[in-house]
Amino acid sequence: MARRRRGHQSPPPLGREEALALFAGEDPAADRAGVFLSFVMIPVEERIGEWRFAGAAASAGAAAATIDRFLRAMGLHEPGSTTPALDLLRSGVLERPDPPEDGYAYVGLPLAEIGDHRVLVYGEGGAPYDDIGLAILEVPAIEGRGDHPFVGRAAETERPDAWPDDGA
């Protein structure tokens, strides 16, 4: 049974098929307005990853597109792929802990800064892929304007110093 915070009942995160539909642009709920924060866990060394902010969006579908842009900017996609997040979801390397809070990597998200949120999409790599992941979190709009510390923040696309060169 999913844990609830202080009487707040939020819908569960999207299941695998629903997440695939969202990233494929086939989910009718993708246009639902809100404040959505996207995060991607990138590998920083073998089996060690760190969460990076990929961007904020005003709809669930735009949040999925934000993750695709981030993965392309970081070079974390197959050459020629136009849908790197969908490719990752289809690959089966991401696990979906239920609830997400039970996942080993969830606590690595900047939860104090994010504040109150609802997990829309969450996946983390299981061994030996435990250095990758993705998350879309919906945060409540402040005063109805969508203000949040992450809104307007640039994506964190700088490569780690220790990252190996491509082809090394």
ABEGO torsion letter per residue (X at the ends): XBBBBGGBBBBBBBBAAAAAAAAAGABAAAABBEBBBBBBBBBABBGBBBBBBAEBBABAAAAAAAAAAAAAAAGBBBBGBABAAAAAAAAGABBBBOBAAABAAAAABBAAAAEBBBBABBBBBBOAAAABBBBBBBBBBBGGAGBBAABGBBBBABBBAABBBBGX
